[in-house]
Amino acid sequence: MKPIGFYANNQNPLIADMEESWGSRFENLNEASKAWMIYQLGYQLWFNDAEGQVTDEAEEAIARAQIELKPQEKLRLLEALINQLK
């Protein structure tokens, strides 16, 4: 697992505070907090920065994911979506 600084500028005061609080790999942050932070950051990107409207197909896929995907499959899907937004 790569440190936070590999992905984000650890010279940023917020990133530096996160590293100090939770470790350079978020090792001191529990799973619930990590998932909540993913949710919140995703919401902020969608609400404030994303162009376009959410499609009916995307909404249906997410509804199905709750039932049809295992946690590891959801994580891989998140990774794929994040890589497409970069």
Distance bins in CASP14 RR format, pairs under 12 A and 6 or more apart:
PFRMAT RR
TARGET T0000
AUTHOR 0000-0000-0000
RMODE 2
METHOD distances of the structure
MODEL  1
1 7 0 0 0 0 0 1 0 0 0 0 0
1 23 0 0 0 0 0 1 0 0 0 0 0
1 24 0 0 0 0 1 0 0 0 0 0 0
1 25 1 0 1 0 0 0 0 0 0 0 0
1 26 0 0 0 0 1 0 0 0 0 0 0
1 27 0 0 0 0 1 0 0 0 0 0 0
2 8 0 0 0 0 0 1 0 0 0 0 0
2 10 0 0 0 0 0 1 0 0 0 0 0
2 24 0 0 0 0 1 0 0 0 0 0 0
2 25 1 0 0 1 0 0 0 0 0 0 0
2 26 0 0 0 0 0 1 0 0 0 0 0
3 10 1 0 0 1 0 0 0 0 0 0 0
3 15 0 0 0 0 0 1 0 0 0 0 0
3 18 0 0 0 0 0 1 0 0 0 0 0
3 19 1 0 0 1 0 0 0 0 0 0 0
3 22 0 0 0 0 0 1 0 0 0 0 0
3 23 0 0 0 0 1 0 0 0 0 0 0
3 24 1 0 1 0 0 0 0 0 0 0 0
3 25 1 0 1 0 0 0 0 0 0 0 0
3 26 0 0 0 0 1 0 0 0 0 0 0
3 27 0 0 0 0 0 1 0 0 0 0 0
4 10 1 0 0 1 0 0 0 0 0 0 0
4 11 0 0 0 0 0 1 0 0 0 0 0
4 12 0 0 0 0 0 1 0 0 0 0 0
4 14 0 0 0 0 0 1 0 0 0 0 0
4 15 1 0 0 1 0 0 0 0 0 0 0
4 16 0 0 0 0 1 0 0 0 0 0 0
4 17 0 0 0 0 0 1 0 0 0 0 0
4 18 1 0 0 1 0 0 0 0 0 0 0
4 19 1 0 1 0 0 0 0 0 0 0 0
4 20 0 0 0 0 0 1 0 0 0 0 0
4 21 0 0 0 0 0 1 0 0 0 0 0
4 22 0 0 0 0 1 0 0 0 0 0 0
4 23 1 0 0 1 0 0 0 0 0 0 0
4 24 1 0 1 0 0 0 0 0 0 0 0
4 25 1 0 0 1 0 0 0 0 0 0 0
4 26 1 0 0 1 0 0 0 0 0 0 0
4 27 0 0 0 0 0 1 0 0 0 0 0
4 28 0 0 0 0 0 1 0 0 0 0 0
4 29 0 0 0 0 0 1 0 0 0 0 0
4 37 0 0 0 0 0 1 0 0 0 0 0
5 11 0 0 0 0 1 0 0 0 0 0 0
5 12 0 0 0 0 1 0 0 0 0 0 0
5 15 1 0 0 1 0 0 0 0 0 0 0
5 16 0 0 0 0 1 0 0 0 0 0 0
5 18 0 0 0 0 1 0 0 0 0 0 0
5 19 1 0 0 1 0 0 0 0 0 0 0
5 23 0 0 0 0 0 1 0 0 0 0 0
5 24 1 0 0 1 0 0 0 0 0 0 0
5 25 0 0 0 0 1 0 0 0 0 0 0
5 26 0 0 0 0 0 1 0 0 0 0 0
6 15 0 0 0 0 0 1 0 0 0 0 0
6 19 0 0 0 0 0 1 0 0 0 0 0
6 24 0 0 0 0 1 0 0 0 0 0 0
6 25 0 0 0 0 1 0 0 0 0 0 0
7 15 0 0 0 0 1 0 0 0 0 0 0
7 18 0 0 0 0 0 1 0 0 0 0 0
7 19 0 0 0 0 0 1 0 0 0 0 0
7 24 0 0 0 0 0 1 0 0 0 0 0
7 25 0 0 0 0 0 1 0 0 0 0 0
7 26 0 0 0 0 0 1 0 0 0 0 0
7 82 0 0 0 0 0 1 0 0 0 0 0
7 83 0 0 0 0 0 1 0 0 0 0 0
7 86 0 0 0 0 0 1 0 0 0 0 0
8 14 0 0 0 0 1 0 0 0 0 0 0
8 15 1 0 1 0 0 0 0 0 0 0 0
8 16 0 0 0 0 0 1 0 0 0 0 0
8 17 0 0 0 0 0 1 0 0 0 0 0
8 18 0 0 0 0 1 0 0 0 0 0 0
8 19 0 0 0 0 1 0 0 0 0 0 0
8 24 0 0 0 0 0 1 0 0 0 0 0
8 26 0 0 0 0 0 1 0 0 0 0 0
8 41 0 0 0 0 0 1 0 0 0 0 0
9 15 1 0 0 1 0 0 0 0 0 0 0
9 16 0 0 0 0 1 0 0 0 0 0 0
9 18 0 0 0 0 0 1 0 0 0 0 0
9 19 0 0 0 0 0 1 0 0 0 0 0
10 16 1 0 1 0 0 0 0 0 0 0 0
10 17 0 0 0 0 0 1 0 0 0 0 0
10 18 0 0 0 0 1 0 0 0 0 0 0
10 19 1 0 1 0 0 0 0 0 0 0 0
10 20 0 0 0 0 0 1 0 0 0 0 0
10 23 0 0 0 0 0 1 0 0 0 0 0
10 24 0 0 0 0 1 0 0 0 0 0 0
10 25 0 0 0 0 0 1 0 0 0 0 0
11 17 0 0 0 0 0 1 0 0 0 0 0
11 19 0 0 0 0 0 1 0 0 0 0 0
12 18 0 0 0 0 1 0 0 0 0 0 0
12 19 0 0 0 0 0 1 0 0 0 0 0
13 19 0 0 0 0 0 1 0 0 0 0 0
13 20 0 0 0 0 0 1 0 0 0 0 0
14 20 0 0 0 0 0 1 0 0 0 0 0
14 21 0 0 0 0 0 1 0 0 0 0 0
14 37 0 0 0 0 0 1 0 0 0 0 0
14 41 0 0 0 0 0 1 0 0 0 0 0
15 21 0 0 0 0 0 1 0 0 0 0 0
15 22 0 0 0 0 0 1 0 0 0 0 0
15 23 0 0 0 0 0 1 0 0 0 0 0
15 24 0 0 0 0 0 1 0 0 0 0 0
15 26 0 0 0 0 0 1 0 0 0 0 0
16 22 0 0 0 0 0 1 0 0 0 0 0
16 23 0 0 0 0 0 1 0 0 0 0 0
16 24 0 0 0 0 0 1 0 0 0 0 0
17 23 0 0 0 0 0 1 0 0 0 0 0
18 24 0 0 0 0 1 0 0 0 0 0 0
18 25 0 0 0 0 0 1 0 0 0 0 0
18 26 1 0 0 1 0 0 0 0 0 0 0
18 27 0 0 0 0 0 1 0 0 0 0 0
18 28 0 0 0 0 0 1 0 0 0 0 0
18 29 0 0 0 0 1 0 0 0 0 0 0
18 33 0 0 0 0 0 1 0 0 0 0 0
18 34 0 0 0 0 0 1 0 0 0 0 0
18 37 0 0 0 0 1 0 0 0 0 0 0
18 41 0 0 0 0 0 1 0 0 0 0 0
19 25 0 0 0 0 1 0 0 0 0 0 0
19 26 0 0 0 0 1 0 0 0 0 0 0
19 27 0 0 0 0 0 1 0 0 0 0 0
19 28 0 0 0 0 0 1 0 0 0 0 0
19 29 0 0 0 0 0 1 0 0 0 0 0
20 26 0 0 0 0 0 1 0 0 0 0 0
20 28 0 0 0 0 0 1 0 0 0 0 0
21 27 0 0 0 0 0 1 0 0 0 0 0
21 28 1 0 0 1 0 0 0 0 0 0 0
21 29 1 0 0 1 0 0 0 0 0 0 0
21 33 0 0 0 0 0 1 0 0 0 0 0
22 28 1 0 1 0 0 0 0 0 0 0 0
22 29 1 0 1 0 0 0 0 0 0 0 0
22 30 0 0 0 0 1 0 0 0 0 0 0
22 33 0 0 0 0 1 0 0 0 0 0 0
22 34 0 0 0 0 1 0 0 0 0 0 0
22 37 0 0 0 0 0 1 0 0 0 0 0
23 29 1 0 0 1 0 0 0 0 0 0 0
25 34 0 0 0 0 0 1 0 0 0 0 0
26 33 0 0 0 0 1 0 0 0 0 0 0
26 34 1 0 0 1 0 0 0 0 0 0 0
26 35 0 0 0 0 0 1 0 0 0 0 0
26 37 0 0 0 0 1 0 0 0 0 0 0
26 38 0 0 0 0 0 1 0 0 0 0 0
27 34 0 0 0 0 0 1 0 0 0 0 0
28 34 0 0 0 0 0 1 0 0 0 0 0
29 35 0 0 0 0 0 1 0 0 0 0 0
29 36 0 0 0 0 1 0 0 0 0 0 0
29 37 1 0 0 1 0 0 0 0 0 0 0
29 38 0 0 0 0 0 1 0 0 0 0 0
30 36 0 0 0 0 1 0 0 0 0 0 0
30 37 0 0 0 0 0 1 0 0 0 0 0
31 37 0 0 0 0 0 1 0 0 0 0 0
31 38 0 0 0 0 0 1 0 0 0 0 0
31 71 0 0 0 0 1 0 0 0 0 0 0
31 75 0 0 0 0 0 1 0 0 0 0 0
32 38 0 0 0 0 0 1 0 0 0 0 0
32 39 0 0 0 0 0 1 0 0 0 0 0
33 39 0 0 0 0 0 1 0 0 0 0 0
33 40 0 0 0 0 0 1 0 0 0 0 0
34 40 0 0 0 0 0 1 0 0 0 0 0
34 41 0 0 0 0 0 1 0 0 0 0 0
34 75 0 0 0 0 0 1 0 0 0 0 0
34 78 0 0 0 0 0 1 0 0 0 0 0
35 41 0 0 0 0 0 1 0 0 0 0 0
35 42 0 0 0 0 0 1 0 0 0 0 0
35 71 0 0 0 0 1 0 0 0 0 0 0
35 74 0 0 0 0 1 0 0 0 0 0 0
35 75 0 0 0 0 1 0 0 0 0 0 0
35 78 0 0 0 0 1 0 0 0 0 0 0
36 42 0 0 0 0 0 1 0 0 0 0 0
36 43 0 0 0 0 0 1 0 0 0 0 0
37 43 0 0 0 0 0 1 0 0 0 0 0
37 44 0 0 0 0 0 1 0 0 0 0 0
38 44 0 0 0 0 0 1 0 0 0 0 0
38 45 0 0 0 0 0 1 0 0 0 0 0
38 74 0 0 0 0 0 1 0 0 0 0 0
38 75 0 0 0 0 1 0 0 0 0 0 0
38 77 0 0 0 0 0 1 0 0 0 0 0
38 78 1 0 0 1 0 0 0 0 0 0 0
38 79 0 0 0 0 0 1 0 0 0 0 0
38 81 0 0 0 0 0 1 0 0 0 0 0
38 82 0 0 0 0 1 0 0 0 0 0 0
39 45 0 0 0 0 0 1 0 0 0 0 0
39 46 0 0 0 0 0 1 0 0 0 0 0
39 74 0 0 0 0 0 1 0 0 0 0 0
39 78 0 0 0 0 0 1 0 0 0 0 0
40 46 0 0 0 0 0 1 0 0 0 0 0
40 47 0 0 0 0 0 1 0 0 0 0 0
40 48 0 0 0 0 0 1 0 0 0 0 0
41 47 0 0 0 0 0 1 0 0 0 0 0
41 48 0 0 0 0 0 1 0 0 0 0 0
41 49 0 0 0 0 0 1 0 0 0 0 0
41 78 0 0 0 0 0 1 0 0 0 0 0
41 82 0 0 0 0 0 1 0 0 0 0 0
41 85 0 0 0 0 0 1 0 0 0 0 0
42 48 0 0 0 0 1 0 0 0 0 0 0
42 49 0 0 0 0 1 0 0 0 0 0 0
42 50 0 0 0 0 1 0 0 0 0 0 0
42 78 0 0 0 0 1 0 0 0 0 0 0
42 81 0 0 0 0 1 0 0 0 0 0 0
42 82 0 0 0 0 1 0 0 0 0 0 0
42 85 0 0 0 0 1 0 0 0 0 0 0
43 49 0 0 0 0 0 1 0 0 0 0 0
43 50 0 0 0 0 0 1 0 0 0 0 0
43 54 0 0 0 0 0 1 0 0 0 0 0
44 50 0 0 0 0 1 0 0 0 0 0 0
45 51 0 0 0 0 0 1 0 0 0 0 0
45 81 0 0 0 0 0 1 0 0 0 0 0
45 82 0 0 0 0 1 0 0 0 0 0 0
45 85 1 0 0 1 0 0 0 0 0 0 0
45 86 0 0 0 0 0 1 0 0 0 0 0
46 52 0 0 0 0 1 0 0 0 0 0 0
46 53 0 0 0 0 0 1 0 0 0 0 0
46 54 1 0 0 1 0 0 0 0 0 0 0
46 58 0 0 0 0 0 1 0 0 0 0 0
46 62 0 0 0 0 0 1 0 0 0 0 0
46 81 0 0 0 0 0 1 0 0 0 0 0
46 85 0 0 0 0 0 1 0 0 0 0 0
47 54 0 0 0 0 0 1 0 0 0 0 0
49 85 0 0 0 0 1 0 0 0 0 0 0
50 58 0 0 0 0 0 1 0 0 0 0 0
50 81 0 0 0 0 0 1 0 0 0 0 0
50 85 0 0 0 0 1 0 0 0 0 0 0
51 85 0 0 0 0 0 1 0 0 0 0 0
52 58 0 0 0 0 0 1 0 0 0 0 0
53 59 0 0 0 0 0 1 0 0 0 0 0
54 60 0 0 0 0 0 1 0 0 0 0 0
54 61 0 0 0 0 0 1 0 0 0 0 0
54 62 0 0 0 0 1 0 0 0 0 0 0
55 61 0 0 0 0 1 0 0 0 0 0 0
55 62 0 0 0 0 0 1 0 0 0 0 0
56 62 0 0 0 0 0 1 0 0 0 0 0
56 63 0 0 0 0 0 1 0 0 0 0 0
57 63 0 0 0 0 0 1 0 0 0 0 0
57 64 0 0 0 0 0 1 0 0 0 0 0
58 64 0 0 0 0 0 1 0 0 0 0 0
58 65 0 0 0 0 0 1 0 0 0 0 0
58 77 0 0 0 0 0 1 0 0 0 0 0
58 81 0 0 0 0 0 1 0 0 0 0 0
59 65 0 0 0 0 0 1 0 0 0 0 0
59 66 0 0 0 0 0 1 0 0 0 0 0
60 66 0 0 0 0 0 1 0 0 0 0 0
60 67 0 0 0 0 0 1 0 0 0 0 0
60 68 0 0 0 0 0 1 0 0 0 0 0
61 67 0 0 0 0 0 1 0 0 0 0 0
61 68 0 0 0 0 1 0 0 0 0 0 0
61 69 0 0 0 0 1 0 0 0 0 0 0
61 74 0 0 0 0 0 1 0 0 0 0 0
61 77 0 0 0 0 1 0 0 0 0 0 0
61 81 0 0 0 0 0 1 0 0 0 0 0
62 68 0 0 0 0 0 1 0 0 0 0 0
62 69 0 0 0 0 1 0 0 0 0 0 0
62 74 0 0 0 0 0 1 0 0 0 0 0
62 77 0 0 0 0 1 0 0 0 0 0 0
62 78 0 0 0 0 0 1 0 0 0 0 0
62 81 0 0 0 0 0 1 0 0 0 0 0
63 69 0 0 0 0 0 1 0 0 0 0 0
64 73 0 0 0 0 0 1 0 0 0 0 0
64 74 0 0 0 0 0 1 0 0 0 0 0
64 77 0 0 0 0 0 1 0 0 0 0 0
65 71 0 0 0 0 0 1 0 0 0 0 0
65 73 0 0 0 0 1 0 0 0 0 0 0
65 74 1 0 0 1 0 0 0 0 0 0 0
65 75 0 0 0 0 0 1 0 0 0 0 0
65 76 0 0 0 0 0 1 0 0 0 0 0
65 77 1 0 0 1 0 0 0 0 0 0 0
65 78 0 0 0 0 0 1 0 0 0 0 0
65 81 0 0 0 0 0 1 0 0 0 0 0
66 73 0 0 0 0 0 1 0 0 0 0 0
66 74 0 0 0 0 1 0 0 0 0 0 0
67 73 0 0 0 0 0 1 0 0 0 0 0
67 74 0 0 0 0 0 1 0 0 0 0 0
68 74 0 0 0 0 0 1 0 0 0 0 0
68 77 0 0 0 0 0 1 0 0 0 0 0
69 75 0 0 0 0 1 0 0 0 0 0 0
69 76 0 0 0 0 1 0 0 0 0 0 0
69 77 1 0 0 1 0 0 0 0 0 0 0
69 78 0 0 0 0 0 1 0 0 0 0 0
70 76 0 0 0 0 1 0 0 0 0 0 0
70 77 0 0 0 0 0 1 0 0 0 0 0
71 77 0 0 0 0 0 1 0 0 0 0 0
71 78 0 0 0 0 0 1 0 0 0 0 0
72 78 0 0 0 0 0 1 0 0 0 0 0
72 79 0 0 0 0 0 1 0 0 0 0 0
73 79 0 0 0 0 0 1 0 0 0 0 0
73 80 0 0 0 0 0 1 0 0 0 0 0
74 80 0 0 0 0 0 1 0 0 0 0 0
74 81 0 0 0 0 0 1 0 0 0 0 0
75 81 0 0 0 0 0 1 0 0 0 0 0
75 82 0 0 0 0 0 1 0 0 0 0 0
76 82 0 0 0 0 0 1 0 0 0 0 0
76 83 0 0 0 0 0 1 0 0 0 0 0
77 83 0 0 0 0 0 1 0 0 0 0 0
77 84 0 0 0 0 0 1 0 0 0 0 0
78 84 0 0 0 0 0 1 0 0 0 0 0
78 85 0 0 0 0 0 1 0 0 0 0 0
79 85 0 0 0 0 0 1 0 0 0 0 0
79 86 0 0 0 0 0 1 0 0 0 0 0
80 86 0 0 0 0 0 1 0 0 0 0 0
END
